[in-house]
Amino acid sequence: GEKIDWVRLKFSYPNPTADDWVGVFSPANF
């Protein structure tokens, strides 16, 4: 579930910007 989605995002954005990381690690996503 969650972990697979995170990995999928990581591969979708191999070079994430600061804003992308903020979105990924946003408390709302957990």
DAURPE-V219876 format. One record per residue. RES is the residue in one small letter. NEAR is the number of other ideal C-beta (glycine too) atoms within 12 Angstrom. Layout:
{{RES/NEAR} {RES/NEAR}}
//
This chain:
{{g/8} {e/11} {k/10} {i/10} {d/14} {w/19} {v/14} {r/13} {l/20} {k/17} {f/12} {s/14} {y/17} {p/10} {n/10} {p/17} {t/11} {a/11} {d/11} {d/16} {w/16} {v/13} {g/17} {v/23} {f/16} {s/12} {p/8} {a/8} {n/13} {f/11}}
//
